């Protein structure tokens, strides 16, 4: 019980924004994972790129803030991964990531 009490009263525990901020950002990760089941034609390139920049910036913020917020880093790294995957799906659907076949030699 003392371990739970220590977590509850810690500087990154559930009584602080250092806990609830990352938990609320978990919604971005879940939404991105659900969107992987949708066709790539509905992916917004601009919004996906903005989400990549957003998560990248906040990964740095969560590293620099004191106390260091490892939960926030993990959530934003997860969102960065999901958004980069979505961006690659969009690029593949637009023909940007097609495999180039070697030209036949004459």
Order of alpha helices (4+ residues) and beta strands (2+ residues): alpha-alpha-alpha-alpha
